[in-house]
Amino acid sequence: MKILKTTVSMRARDGVRLDADLYRPDVEGPFPVLLMRQPYGRAIASTVVYAHPQWYAERGYIVVIQDVRGRGTSEGEFDPFAREIEDGCDAVNWAARLPGSTGEVGMYGFSYQGMTQLYAAIAQPPALKVLCPAMVGYNLYSDWAYENGAFCLQANLGWAVQLAAETARIKGDRAAFDLLYAASRNLPFDNPSQDFTAVFEKYTPGNFYNEWLNHPEFDRYWQQLSPNLEGVDLPMLHVGGWFDPYLRGTLNLYREMRDRDSLQHLLIGPWGHLPWGRKLGEVDYGPTASSPVDELQIRWFDYFLKGIDTGITEELPARLFEMGSNQWHFFKNFSDPNRKNYVLSSNGLASLRENGGKLSLNSTQNWPEQSDILVRDPWRPVPASGGHAASPAGSFDRSHLDCRSDILTYMSEPLAEDLRAIGEAVVEVYCTTDAPSFDLCATLSEVRPDGRAYNFTQGYLRVKENCTPLKIPLQATCIRLARGNCLRLSLSADCFPAYPVNPGTGRLPTKVSSIEAQIITLAICSGGDRPSKISLAIAP
């Protein structure tokens, strides 16, 4: 089918011009409209994870890829998330009136392009019939900028530098663009140069990065900025990745929306934020892990925009990729049906000996109380290795990392049978410390007989008041651990640069210089009246 591509423009309600690329079949219509609104230059069209817009147009749709306000060639000033409700509503209404349109609109896109769908839906334009939001930080504070009180440093700074560089490009400032481009390849996490700071603050849209740092709690700033979908009831296909930093947002949105009348489906693959392929980190999940999202979205759009029975209403709503078996499984609900508790025990040498710390299912055994001492030196913070918050994301052999003396490790006996974990695990830790504030990072790995240890989920917590036991929620997962392998919990006080090093003073990292960062001593307790443990969600 021949596809015609044109550049079209609309006027937002305040007169600002927004530009878009339009792809339409060169045959008699009318056709429904698929709309994507994004801030990275419309020619990219999120092809890092989706088929090209032409592919969608060949299936009988008018496809519109629009530059949001102040991005690409669209007029106005870009301020992340600030104008997306009004502009999104205007864009949907305009798209519905395009020549050859049926007047019905669906939206798709991931990350910021997923968020623009939610903001457009808030205004409830009648033409908007279906959404396919992927990898969204639904609550911008807890699902995007912060994780359990810790600033997501690497992800947020990398994104801010990218947006600042694009602003410099739009403004025609070559020197600033070159400086920011170089910084994006070697992010300045500590003591950035004065030249970088000046350019970064000048071109970061809306100065959002500093605003986010200056609002470390969920306050009115975040309440006003995050989308509120109260009263919205649209069918949605939710897409996530087990190693995506915004999986919390995808799951929170899905769980909120599934209690309403409209159809809600969830698909989660073994992917990071991008790309969505068979291999991530050091693990190849096989050909079945390649993204089925494009074909599935067409089935959704055909059903809701063309009235074609594509069978989606007959399928169970949660389609999850199980790592380990490397198969897709369908579930009626994505919940935590069963739980197993692995209790920590130790001889006090969990920081030095692989067999010093143990995990046991026998929670009734009267383990003697023991403390493992962990000393955090800010000069040599524990580095991030894969997971969902670091770049590169995914599963890596971390056996070399677990040998560090500032990481406590607790390992089970070899599994007598396959163990299927699904959902969110929680690590519950009793600890004492000499610092007003500290961080805890908990990582679960599958340890193979040859000693290699591959992480499959982790969680991070910034502790401001040491009210034990501390509960560290881990990233949701779905994995089959093979018989004969072991389960390992690794505990540390850093995961840098995924999160900033906690200075230990109780003050914000932005208010403390590196020279003030303290050595922190933690005592992790196990056994006795303070049994630290893992609560693991198990598939039936």
C-alpha positions in Angstrom: 0.0 0.0 0.0 1.4 3.4 -0.9 1.7 5.8 2.0 1.7 9.6 1.7 3.7 11.6 4.1 3.1 15.3 4.7 3.9 17.9 7.3 0.9 19.5 8.9 0.4 22.1 11.6 -2.3 23.0 14.2 -2.8 26.0 16.5 -3.2 25.3 20.2 -5.8 27.3 22.1 -3.3 30.1 22.9 -2.2 30.4 19.2 1.1 28.5 19.5 1.8 26.4 16.3 2.4 22.7 16.8 3.9 20.7 13.9 3.5 17.1 13.0 4.3 14.5 10.4 1.2 12.8 8.9 1.2 9.4 7.3 -1.9 8.3 5.4 -2.8 5.5 3.0 -3.1 6.6 -0.6 -6.5 5.1 -1.0 -10.1 6.1 -0.3 -10.9 6.5 3.4 -12.0 7.4 6.0 -9.5 6.0 8.5 -9.1 6.3 12.3 -6.2 8.4 13.6 -3.3 7.2 15.7 -1.6 10.1 17.5 1.8 10.2 19.2 3.1 13.3 20.9 6.8 13.5 21.8 9.7 15.8 22.6 12.6 14.3 20.8 12.1 15.3 17.2 9.1 13.8 15.4 11.2 12.0 12.7 12.4 9.6 15.4 8.8 8.6 16.1 9.9 6.3 18.9 11.3 3.8 16.4 13.8 2.8 19.1 10.9 0.5 20.3 8.1 0.7 17.8 7.6 0.0 14.1 7.9 3.0 11.8 4.6 5.0 11.5 4.4 3.9 7.9 3.9 0.3 9.1 0.9 1.5 11.1 -0.5 3.5 8.2 -0.2 0.5 5.9 -2.7 -1.2 8.2 -5.4 1.4 7.5 -4.7 4.3 9.8 -3.8 8.0 9.6 -0.8 8.3 11.8 0.2 11.7 13.3 3.6 12.1 15.1 3.6 15.6 16.7 6.3 17.6 18.2 5.1 18.9 21.6 5.3 22.5 22.5 8.9 23.9 22.1 10.4 20.8 20.7 11.3 19.9 17.1 9.9 22.7 15.0 6.8 23.4 17.2 6.6 26.9 18.6 6.5 27.8 22.3 8.7 27.0 25.3 9.0 23.4 26.5 8.4 22.8 30.2 8.2 19.1 30.9 4.6 17.9 31.6 3.4 21.5 32.3 1.2 22.1 29.2 0.3 18.6 28.1 -3.3 18.6 29.3 -4.4 21.5 27.2 -2.1 20.8 24.2 -3.0 17.1 24.3 -6.7 17.8 24.2 -6.3 20.3 21.4 -4.2 17.8 19.4 -6.8 15.1 19.8 -9.7 17.4 18.7 -7.6 18.6 15.7 -6.6 15.1 14.7 -10.3 14.0 14.8 -11.1 16.7 12.3 -8.4 15.9 9.8 -9.6 15.3 6.2 -10.3 11.6 5.7 -10.6 10.9 9.4 -13.4 8.9 10.9 -13.3 11.3 13.9 -12.0 8.6 16.3 -8.5 8.8 17.8 -6.2 6.3 19.6 -2.8 7.2 21.1 0.4 5.2 21.6 3.9 5.8 22.8 6.3 5.1 25.6 8.0 7.1 28.3 7.2 10.8 27.8 5.1 9.8 24.9 3.2 7.5 27.2 2.7 10.4 29.7 1.3 12.7 27.0 -1.5 10.1 26.5 -2.5 10.3 30.2 -2.5 14.1 30.2 -4.6 14.2 27.1 -7.1 11.8 28.7 -7.6 14.1 31.7 -9.5 16.6 29.5 -11.7 13.7 28.3 -12.0 14.8 24.6 -14.9 12.7 23.1 -12.8 11.6 20.1 -10.2 9.8 22.2 -11.2 6.2 22.4 -8.2 4.0 23.4 -4.7 4.4 24.8 -1.6 2.3 24.8 0.7 3.9 27.4 4.0 2.2 27.8 6.6 2.6 30.6 5.1 5.6 32.3 6.0 7.2 35.6 2.3 7.7 36.7 3.2 9.5 39.9 6.0 11.7 38.8 7.5 11.8 42.3 7.5 8.2 43.4 7.4 6.5 39.9 9.8 8.7 38.0 12.0 11.2 39.9 12.4 9.4 43.2 12.4 5.7 44.4 11.5 5.3 48.1 12.9 8.7 48.9 16.1 8.4 46.9 16.7 10.6 43.8 17.1 8.6 40.6 20.3 10.3 39.8 21.6 8.6 36.6 18.2 8.4 34.9 17.2 12.0 35.8 20.5 13.6 35.0 20.9 11.8 31.7 17.4 12.8 30.6 17.9 16.4 31.7 21.2 16.7 29.8 19.6 15.2 26.7 16.7 17.8 26.9 19.1 20.6 27.6 21.2 19.7 24.5 18.1 19.6 22.4 17.2 23.1 23.6 20.6 24.3 22.8 20.3 22.8 19.3 16.9 24.5 18.7 18.4 27.8 19.9 21.4 27.4 17.5 24.0 27.5 20.3 26.6 25.1 18.9 29.1 25.6 21.7 26.5 24.7 24.4 25.3 21.8 22.4 28.8 20.4 22.0 29.5 20.7 25.7 26.2 19.0 26.7 26.7 16.3 24.1 30.1 15.5 25.6 28.6 15.5 29.1 25.9 13.1 28.0 28.7 10.5 27.2 30.3 11.0 30.6 27.7 12.4 33.0 29.1 14.8 35.6 27.7 13.2 38.8 30.2 14.9 41.2 31.4 18.5 41.2 30.5 19.5 37.6 32.5 22.3 36.0 31.3 25.8 36.1 31.0 25.8 32.3 28.7 22.8 32.4 26.6 24.2 35.3 26.1 27.5 33.5 25.0 25.9 30.2 23.0 23.2 31.9 21.0 25.7 34.0 20.5 28.0 31.0 19.1 25.3 28.7 17.4 22.7 31.0 13.7 23.2 30.1 11.8 25.0 32.9 14.8 24.3 35.2 13.0 21.1 36.1 16.1 19.2 37.2 16.8 21.7 40.1 13.1 21.9 40.9 13.0 18.1 41.3 16.1 18.1 43.5 14.5 20.9 45.7 11.3 18.9 46.2 12.5 15.7 47.8 9.1 15.0 49.4 5.8 14.4 47.8 4.4 17.9 48.2 2.0 20.2 46.4 4.5 20.6 43.6 4.3 17.0 42.6 0.6 16.8 43.2 0.0 19.5 40.7 2.5 18.1 38.1 1.4 14.5 38.1 -1.6 13.4 36.0 -4.9 12.8 37.9 -7.1 10.3 36.0 -10.0 10.5 38.4 -13.1 10.2 36.2 -11.2 8.8 33.2 -12.4 5.4 32.0 -10.7 4.5 28.7 -9.5 1.1 27.6 -5.8 0.9 27.9 -3.0 -1.5 26.9 -0.3 -1.1 29.5 3.3 -2.1 28.5 6.3 -2.5 30.8 9.7 -4.1 31.3 11.1 -6.0 34.2 14.2 -3.8 34.1 12.4 -0.6 33.2 12.9 2.2 35.8 9.3 3.2 35.4 7.7 -0.2 36.0 6.3 1.1 39.3 4.3 3.7 37.3 3.1 1.2 34.8 1.8 -1.2 37.5 0.3 1.6 39.6 -1.6 2.9 36.6 -2.8 -0.6 35.6 -4.0 -1.4 39.1 -5.9 1.9 39.4 -7.5 1.6 36.0 -8.5 -2.1 36.2 -11.1 -1.4 38.9 -13.1 0.6 36.3 -15.4 -0.6 33.6 -13.2 -0.3 30.6 -10.9 -3.1 29.3 -7.4 -3.0 30.8 -4.6 -5.3 29.7 -1.0 -5.5 30.9 2.1 -6.8 29.0 5.6 -7.0 30.6 8.6 -8.2 28.9 12.3 -8.8 29.9 13.3 -5.4 28.8 14.9 -2.2 30.0 13.6 1.2 28.9 14.9 0.5 25.4 15.2 -1.5 23.2 12.6 -4.2 23.6 14.5 -7.2 22.3 15.6 -10.7 23.2 18.9 -9.8 25.0 19.4 -7.4 27.9 22.5 -7.1 30.0 24.4 -10.4 29.8 21.3 -12.6 29.3 19.7 -13.8 26.1 16.0 -14.5 26.7 15.5 -16.2 23.4 13.5 -15.3 20.3 10.2 -15.3 22.2 11.3 -12.2 24.1 11.3 -10.0 21.0 8.6 -7.4 21.3 5.0 -8.4 20.2 3.8 -4.8 21.0 3.3 -3.5 17.4 1.0 -6.4 16.4 -0.8 -6.3 19.7 -1.4 -2.6 19.4 -3.0 -3.1 16.0 -5.3 -5.6 17.4 -6.3 -3.1 20.1 -6.8 -0.3 17.6 -8.7 -2.5 15.2 -11.1 -3.5 17.9 -11.7 -0.1 19.5 -11.4 2.2 16.4 -12.6 -0.1 13.6 -15.0 -2.4 15.4 -13.2 -5.6 14.3 -13.4 -8.5 16.7 -9.7 -9.3 17.2 -10.2 -11.6 20.2 -8.6 -9.4 22.8 -11.7 -9.5 25.0 -11.3 -13.3 25.2 -7.7 -13.2 26.5 -6.6 -13.1 30.1 -5.6 -9.5 30.9 -2.0 -10.0 32.2 0.6 -11.3 29.8 3.9 -11.7 31.5 7.3 -12.9 30.3 8.7 -15.4 32.7 12.5 -15.2 32.8 14.3 -18.4 33.2 11.8 -20.5 31.3 11.7 -17.7 28.7 8.0 -18.1 28.0 5.0 -15.8 28.0 2.2 -16.6 30.4 -1.3 -15.3 30.8 -2.8 -14.5 34.2 -6.2 -13.4 35.3 -4.7 -11.0 37.8 -1.2 -9.7 38.4 -1.1 -9.9 42.2 0.8 -11.7 44.9 -1.0 -15.0 45.3 1.4 -16.7 47.7 4.4 -15.8 49.7 7.5 -17.5 51.1 9.6 -16.0 53.8 13.4 -16.5 53.7 14.9 -15.7 57.0 18.4 -14.3 57.3 21.0 -16.0 59.6 24.7 -15.4 59.9 27.9 -16.2 61.7 28.8 -12.5 61.7 31.0 -12.7 58.5 28.4 -12.1 55.8 30.6 -9.3 54.5 33.7 -11.5 54.2 32.6 -15.1 53.5 30.3 -16.5 50.9 29.0 -18.9 53.4 28.8 -16.4 56.2 25.2 -15.4 55.6 22.4 -17.8 54.9 18.8 -17.7 53.8 16.5 -20.3 55.2 12.8 -21.2 54.7 12.7 -22.6 58.2 11.3 -19.5 59.9 10.4 -21.3 63.1 14.0 -22.3 63.9 15.3 -20.4 66.8 18.4 -18.7 65.2 20.6 -17.0 67.7 20.8 -13.2 67.3 23.8 -12.0 65.3 24.8 -8.7 63.7 26.7 -8.2 60.5 28.7 -5.0 60.4 28.7 -3.0 57.2 31.0 0.0 56.8 30.1 2.4 54.0 33.1 4.5 52.8 31.9 7.5 50.6 35.3 7.4 48.9 34.5 4.1 47.3 30.7 3.7 47.0 29.3 0.4 45.9 28.8 0.7 42.1 25.5 0.0 40.3 25.5 -3.1 38.2 22.5 -3.6 36.0 19.0 -3.8 37.5 16.3 -1.2 36.7 17.8 2.0 37.8 21.3 1.9 36.3 22.5 2.2 32.7 23.1 -0.2 31.2 20.1 -2.0 32.7 19.4 -5.7 33.0 20.9 -8.8 34.5 24.7 -9.1 34.9 27.0 -11.5 36.7 27.7 -9.6 40.0 29.8 -12.3 41.7 32.8 -10.0 41.5 30.8 -7.2 43.2 29.5 -9.5 46.0 33.1 -10.1 47.1 33.3 -6.6 48.4 33.5 -6.2 52.2 30.9 -3.4 52.1 28.3 -5.8 50.7 26.5 -8.4 52.9 25.5 -11.6 51.2 23.0 -14.2 52.3 22.5 -17.3 50.2 20.1 -20.3 50.3 21.0 -23.9 49.9 20.6 -25.2 46.3 17.0 -25.2 45.4 15.4 -28.7 45.6 12.9 -27.7 42.9 12.2 -24.9 40.5 11.1 -21.7 42.2 8.7 -19.3 40.4 8.8 -15.8 41.7 6.1 -13.3 40.5 5.3 -9.9 41.8 7.0 -7.6 44.3 9.3 -9.0 47.0 10.0 -7.1 50.2 13.2 -7.2 52.2 12.6 -6.5 55.9 15.7 -5.5 57.8 16.4 -4.8 61.5 19.4 -2.5 61.7 21.2 0.0 63.9 23.5 2.8 62.7 25.6 5.7 63.8 24.3 8.1 61.1 21.2 10.4 61.0 20.5 9.1 57.5 21.6 6.2 55.3 20.6 4.2 52.3 20.0 0.5 51.8 20.1 -1.3 48.5 18.8 -4.9 48.3 19.4 -7.1 45.3 18.2 -10.6 44.6 20.3 -12.9 42.4 20.2 -16.4 41.1 23.5 -18.1 41.8 24.6 -20.9 39.5 26.8 -23.9 40.5 29.8 -22.3 38.9 29.5 -19.2 41.2 28.1 -16.7 38.7 25.3 -14.6 40.3 22.8 -12.9 38.0 20.6 -10.2 39.5 16.9 -10.3 38.7 15.4 -7.7 41.0 16.5 -5.0 43.4 15.1 -2.2 45.6 16.5 1.0 47.1 15.5 2.9 50.2 16.6 6.3 51.7 16.3 6.1 55.4 15.7 9.4 57.3 14.4 8.0 60.5 15.6 4.6 61.5 12.3 3.0 62.6 13.1 -0.7 62.3 12.2 -3.0 60.8 12.9 -1.2 57.5 11.0 -2.5 54.6 12.6 -2.3 51.1 10.2 -3.0 48.3 11.9 -4.6 45.3 11.1 -4.2 41.6 8.3 -6.5 40.4 9.6 -9.6 38.6 8.6 -12.8 37.0 11.2 -15.5 36.9 11.7 -19.3 37.2 14.8 -20.0 39.3 16.2 -23.4 38.3 16.5 -26.4 40.6 20.1 -26.7 41.8 20.7 -22.9 41.7 20.7 -20.7 44.9 18.9 -17.5 45.9 21.2 -14.7 47.1 20.4 -11.5 48.9 23.0 -8.7 48.7 22.7 -5.7 50.9 24.7 -2.5 50.5 24.5 1.2 51.5 25.2 2.5 48.0 24.3 1.9 44.4 26.1 4.7 42.6 25.5 6.5 40.2 22.0 5.1 39.9 21.3 7.0 43.2 23.4 9.7 44.8 25.8 8.8 47.6 24.0 9.6 50.9 26.3 12.0 52.8 25.0 10.6 56.1 24.4 14.0 57.6 20.6 14.0 57.3 20.8 17.0 54.9 20.0 16.9 51.2 22.9 15.8 49.0 22.5 19.1 47.1 23.2 21.0 50.3 26.3 19.0 51.3 29.7 19.1 49.5 31.6 15.8 48.9 34.1 16.7 51.7 31.3 16.5 54.3 30.2 12.9 53.4 30.5 10.6 56.4 31.7 7.0 56.8 28.6 5.1 57.9 28.5 2.0 60.1 25.5 -0.3 59.9 24.7 -3.3 61.9 22.2 -5.7 60.2 20.6 -8.0 62.7 19.3 -11.5 62.2 17.9 -14.2 64.4 16.5 -13.9 67.9 13.8 -11.3 68.4 14.9 -9.3 65.3 14.6 -11.8 62.3 15.5 -9.9 59.1 13.8 -11.7 56.2 12.8 -11.7 52.5 9.1 -11.9 51.7 9.0 -13.4 48.2 5.9 -13.6 46.1 5.5 -17.1 44.6 3.5 -18.1 41.5 0.9 -20.8 42.1 
